[in-house]
């Protein structure tokens, strides 16, 4: 049986397009001129065999984007152009050169999750992977695999570079707007750039034979909108398990402090005692939060008869907080077991402690929290039993949670607030880029009206709602009402009740897609002369599933659209751009402004499909 993530609009697409003009209806906002919306996602170049373990998160990275082309005459009409390209990672190039008999080249996450896997089977899979990597270094017919990442998760822009991310390797630089692959970025320079750095300069993961196991960089680095510093971390199953880096913007003059030019590379994070599967973290204007959650990533688990990746609901969740440039001063805060794959925003503040009734300096964080690993298992092709306790009504819901950590008390590491802002499912959060690391008022995210469309029932969650939350209004209400810590919730309405609501100034607004249409994460673009934080546009790919065949397969002529939605009223579709082909459901997107594209660093060479 074909897994859900290989059928419908999840099905991979092999056609790659260079910049192609697209028809559209409506008006294209002038704020989009010269910019580009790009979405990343897993798109296997070879369909997994029925007997082969596979996982939705395994697929080769493919970028799909719409560039809003404008000629040198700024009064000319904008022309949207679609482009999609595979990311030419080491794994992609090697697999393309090998027979399909040897696929997949790297270990599937499905193997790492399998609770029934024996140490013998795991070692066989590990040895097979190691042999293929070694062969790639020996054979003149196969490009060498130096990094294991498929770069399929997210995107960012920092210091003149557009970067694609995946937590199993370093960032990969791409060229805008063509989406061609430049090369791996090591924290100092990227392959394919003119030589400007010393070969002795310290790089992410360090140098040497084990460097490729130490450069597994988070899929969600944070770029400070003020200092332009990139804050990131690496995690691995090698001690000390987590390393921390802060990369300055070499072309940015803060005019305030030399601290914005301070560079940290591979600083160990103290207090993490075992390897974990870490995906995201929090960064405020002054502090960093490391999430040490009870989701292991330890090959040695197989010796105990357990899978390498395992969730332990009996272990605590730990949050390590420290000043941005002082990781050695980390403080750990503990709470009940949970999983957080995405943080929405983190900011510094001062408030009255509900315990001491005194003023306290705090670090606040909004994060999408769940208490089950169901999404990991149901995104796998293998049938895995989790136990009934993970599938109880509402138990697997991912909700937007508010955390407030007291950092004033030198003795007690106290979580002052910890509760859900809303009961509706909420994931893939974004905020206006100008308000990241600040006290942002609005957070945008994905939800669904289908109560049965849950990660716990073995099918992909399909997003038919984009949600806008006035988080400051909900936080203020929560502080007044004091919800029960951990299990409490400020707004207990369901998604259907929110949609039906006629409340003026409702703190939760929903853009519901037309029946049969689905979307994924949206990116916010502010209006040029905005007077409010939410005065701008949401950009997201949309797909009409009425195009599918009765067996849920996709016709070759199926097409997606890019919609530009007014974020102020969460109703008006300003622009609909018809793409020349469909864009499979994927992961994270990013808006690159005209300024980003124009200030890209020089490129000496590009990666080619055959090397």
SULRAZI-V555399 format. One record per residue. N is the residue number from 1. RES is the residue in one letter. D_LAST is the distance of its C-alpha to the last C-alpha in Angstrom with 2 decimals. Layout:
n: (N/N)
res: (RES/RES)
d_last: (D_LAST/D_LAST)
//
This chain:
n: (1/2/3/4/5/6/7/8/9/10/11/12/13/14/15/16/17/18/19/20/21/22/23/24/25/26/27/28/29/30/31/32/33/34/35/36/37/38/39/40/41/42/43/44/45/46/47/48/49/50/51/52/53/54/55/56/57/58/59/60/61/62/63/64/65/66/67/68/69/70/71/72/73/74/75/76/77/78/79/80/81/82/83/84/85/86/87/88/89/90/91/92/93/94/95/96/97/98/99/100/101/102/103/104/105/106/107/108/109/110/111/112/113/114/115/116/117/118/119/120/121/122/123/124/125/126/127/128/129/130/131/132/133/134/135/136/137/138/139/140/141/142/143/144/145/146/147/148/149/150/151/152/153/154/155/156/157/158/159/160/161/162/163/164/165/166/167/168/169/170/171/172/173/174/175/176/177/178/179/180/181/182/183/184/185/186/187/188/189/190/191/192/193/194/195/196/197/198/199/200/201/202/203/204/205/206/207/208/209/210/211/212/213/214/215/216/217/218/219/220/221/222/223/224/225/226/227/228/229/230/231/232/233/234/235/236/237/238/239/240/241/242/243/244/245/246/247/248/249/250/251/252/253/254/255/256/257/258/259/260/261/262/263/264/265/266/267/268/269/270/271/272/273/274/275/276/277/278/279/280/281/282/283/284/285/286/287/288/289/290/291/292/293/294/295/296/297/298/299/300/301/302/303/304/305/306/307/308/309/310/311/312/313/314/315/316/317/318/319/320/321/322/323/324/325/326/327/328/329/330/331/332/333/334/335/336/337/338/339/340/341/342/343/344/345/346/347/348/349/350/351/352/353/354/355/356/357/358/359/360/361/362/363/364/365/366/367/368/369/370/371/372/373/374/375/376/377/378/379/380/381/382/383/384/385/386/387/388/389/390/391/392/393/394/395/396/397/398/399/400/401/402/403/404/405/406/407/408/409/410/411/412/413/414/415/416/417/418/419/420/421/422/423/424/425/426/427/428/429/430/431/432/433/434/435/436/437/438/439/440/441/442/443/444/445/446/447/448/449/450/451/452/453/454/455/456/457/458/459/460/461/462/463/464/465/466/467/468/469/470/471/472/473/474/475/476/477/478/479/480/481/482/483/484/485/486/487/488/489/490/491/492/493/494/495/496/497/498/499/500/501/502/503/504/505/506/507/508/509/510/511/512/513/514/515/516/517/518/519/520/521/522/523/524/525/526/527/528/529/530/531/532/533/534/535/536/537/538/539/540/541/542/543/544/545/546/547/548/549/550/551/552/553/554/555/556/557/558/559/560/561/562/563/564/565/566/567/568/569/570/571/572/573/574/575/576/577/578/579/580/581/582/583/584/585/586/587/588/589/590/591/592/593/594/595/596/597/598/599/600/601/602/603/604/605/606/607/608/609/610/611)
res: (X/X/X/X/X/X/X/X/X/X/X/X/X/X/X/X/X/X/X/X/X/X/X/X/X/X/X/X/X/X/X/X/X/X/X/X/X/X/X/X/X/X/X/X/X/X/X/X/X/X/X/X/X/X/X/X/X/X/X/X/X/X/X/X/X/X/X/X/X/X/X/X/X/X/X/X/X/X/X/X/X/X/X/X/X/X/X/X/X/X/X/X/X/X/X/X/X/X/X/X/X/X/X/X/X/X/X/X/X/X/X/X/X/X/X/X/X/X/X/X/X/X/X/X/X/X/X/X/X/X/X/X/X/X/X/X/X/X/X/X/X/X/X/X/X/X/X/X/X/X/X/X/X/X/X/X/X/X/X/X/X/X/X/X/X/X/X/X/X/X/X/X/X/X/X/X/X/X/X/X/X/X/X/X/X/X/X/X/X/X/X/X/X/X/X/X/X/X/X/X/X/X/X/X/X/X/X/X/X/X/X/X/X/X/X/X/X/X/X/X/X/X/X/X/X/X/X/X/X/X/X/X/X/X/X/X/X/X/X/X/X/X/X/X/X/X/X/X/X/X/X/X/X/X/X/X/X/X/X/X/X/X/X/X/X/X/X/X/X/X/X/X/X/X/X/X/X/X/X/X/X/X/X/X/X/X/X/X/X/X/X/X/X/X/X/X/X/X/X/X/X/X/X/X/X/X/X/X/X/X/X/X/X/X/X/X/X/X/X/X/X/X/X/X/X/X/X/X/X/X/X/X/X/X/X/X/X/X/X/X/X/X/X/X/X/X/X/X/X/X/X/X/X/X/X/X/X/X/X/X/X/X/X/X/X/X/X/X/X/X/X/X/X/X/X/X/X/X/X/X/X/X/X/X/X/X/X/X/X/X/X/X/X/X/X/X/X/X/X/X/X/X/X/X/X/X/X/X/X/X/X/X/X/X/X/X/X/X/X/X/X/X/X/X/X/X/X/X/X/X/X/X/X/X/X/X/X/X/X/X/X/X/X/X/X/X/X/X/X/X/X/X/X/X/X/X/X/X/X/X/X/X/X/X/X/X/X/X/X/X/X/X/X/X/X/X/X/X/X/X/X/X/X/X/X/X/X/X/X/X/X/X/X/X/X/X/X/X/X/X/X/X/X/X/X/X/X/X/X/X/X/X/X/X/X/X/X/X/X/X/X/X/X/X/X/X/X/X/X/X/X/X/X/X/X/X/X/X/X/X/X/X/X/X/X/X/X/X/X/X/X/X/X/X/X/X/X/X/X/X/X/X/X/X/X/X/X/X/X/X/X/X/X/X/X/X/X/X/X/X/X/X/X/X/X/X/X/X/X/X/X/X/X/X/X/X/X/X/X/X/X/X/X/X/X/X/X/X/X/X/X)
d_last: (35.42/32.54/32.25/33.31/29.95/28.41/31.25/32.91/31.07/29.23/27.40/23.64/22.66/19.56/20.33/18.52/20.59/20.26/23.44/26.29/29.98/32.13/35.89/37.93/41.50/43.40/42.88/39.74/40.87/40.45/38.98/35.72/35.33/32.00/30.79/28.35/28.76/25.60/25.65/23.21/23.32/21.95/20.62/19.34/16.74/18.69/22.46/23.87/26.15/29.88/30.27/27.40/28.16/26.49/27.32/27.15/25.48/22.56/20.62/17.18/17.88/18.52/20.26/23.02/24.99/27.81/28.00/31.55/31.11/34.01/34.43/35.82/39.22/39.71/42.48/40.21/39.50/36.53/33.95/31.88/28.34/26.24/22.46/20.30/16.61/14.68/13.71/10.01/11.10/9.83/12.16/11.11/7.43/9.05/11.94/10.32/9.18/12.67/16.04/18.07/20.56/18.76/18.66/19.23/16.97/19.16/22.94/24.51/27.13/29.43/29.43/30.34/33.17/34.72/38.29/38.75/35.83/37.08/35.85/34.92/32.79/31.10/30.38/28.92/26.52/25.68/25.19/22.98/20.68/20.84/20.11/16.92/15.74/16.94/15.33/11.83/12.80/14.31/12.39/10.05/8.90/8.06/6.10/9.33/11.68/13.66/15.31/16.87/17.50/16.76/18.21/20.49/23.91/24.96/24.47/26.17/26.53/27.32/27.66/25.76/22.83/22.30/21.08/20.23/21.78/22.10/24.30/22.01/19.95/19.87/19.77/16.65/17.20/16.99/18.30/21.56/22.63/19.42/17.99/14.47/12.65/13.07/12.64/14.96/18.55/20.60/23.98/23.89/20.76/17.38/13.97/13.44/17.21/19.27/20.52/23.91/24.40/25.48/23.32/26.55/26.97/27.42/24.66/24.70/24.78/25.39/23.50/23.48/22.50/24.02/22.64/20.27/23.56/25.34/23.06/23.75/24.96/27.34/26.25/29.17/29.37/32.37/32.58/36.15/37.30/39.67/38.00/34.39/33.61/30.94/32.40/30.20/30.24/28.19/29.52/28.80/30.84/31.20/34.39/35.45/33.33/33.05/32.01/32.73/31.27/32.54/30.40/32.35/31.46/31.31/32.51/35.29/38.89/40.95/44.17/45.68/44.38/42.02/41.21/38.65/36.70/36.98/33.74/33.63/30.70/30.72/34.47/35.71/37.61/40.81/42.53/39.71/40.73/38.17/34.59/34.46/32.14/32.33/30.96/32.94/35.64/38.17/38.45/41.56/42.44/43.56/42.58/39.78/40.25/38.20/38.64/39.27/39.91/40.76/37.40/36.10/32.58/33.62/32.35/35.73/37.47/36.83/39.28/41.91/41.07/39.41/35.93/33.56/33.82/37.52/39.90/43.26/45.89/48.39/46.45/46.82/44.38/44.09/43.32/42.67/43.73/43.55/43.63/40.17/40.03/42.09/40.30/42.70/45.52/44.28/46.99/46.57/48.22/48.63/49.34/49.11/45.94/43.62/40.01/38.53/35.01/35.53/37.84/39.15/40.61/42.19/44.91/47.69/51.35/54.96/57.26/60.38/59.73/61.34/62.29/63.71/64.60/63.38/60.71/57.30/53.95/51.36/47.67/47.18/44.28/43.65/41.40/40.76/42.48/42.90/44.47/42.45/38.90/39.29/36.31/34.02/35.50/36.00/32.36/31.56/31.60/33.88/37.60/38.76/42.31/42.96/46.71/49.10/49.57/46.15/47.07/50.47/51.32/49.54/48.28/44.62/44.97/42.71/44.87/44.65/46.42/48.02/48.11/50.16/50.01/52.94/51.76/55.22/56.84/56.04/57.09/56.29/52.78/53.91/52.16/54.65/53.33/51.10/51.49/49.88/50.38/50.32/50.46/47.94/44.42/42.13/38.42/35.43/37.67/37.13/39.41/39.65/37.17/40.15/41.97/39.42/40.99/44.36/47.23/45.63/48.06/45.76/42.96/41.15/39.72/39.27/41.97/43.21/46.56/45.91/47.65/46.19/42.61/41.96/39.16/41.82/42.32/38.91/37.61/35.57/37.66/37.54/38.48/41.17/42.60/41.53/44.01/45.30/47.35/49.75/49.06/51.56/54.34/53.48/53.26/56.61/58.14/56.77/58.29/61.63/61.59/59.98/58.09/58.06/55.35/52.18/53.49/55.15/54.04/55.23/54.80/55.35/54.96/52.59/50.01/52.43/55.24/53.22/52.31/55.99/57.24/59.20/59.51/59.41/56.82/55.37/52.98/50.56/49.41/47.30/45.36/45.49/43.15/44.93/45.53/42.44/40.04/37.74/35.65/33.91/33.69/34.94/34.29/37.31/37.57/40.88/43.16/43.48/47.17/47.35/50.64/49.59/46.64/45.99/46.32/42.92/40.61/38.53/35.31/34.06/32.42/35.04/35.02/38.02/38.04/40.61/37.69/36.81/38.11/40.94/38.64/36.64/33.60/32.06/32.58/29.67/31.62/32.32/31.95/32.15/33.86/33.65/37.13/38.58/41.55/44.38/44.33/47.95/49.53/46.75/47.90/46.96/43.74/43.30/40.34/38.64/35.36/34.39/30.65/29.10/28.01/28.70/27.11/27.24/29.30/27.22/27.87/28.27/28.28/28.72/30.41/28.88/31.64/31.66/32.12/29.02/26.86/28.61/28.30/24.57/23.27/21.47/17.69/16.05/12.44/10.74/7.70/6.10/6.54/3.77/0.00)
//
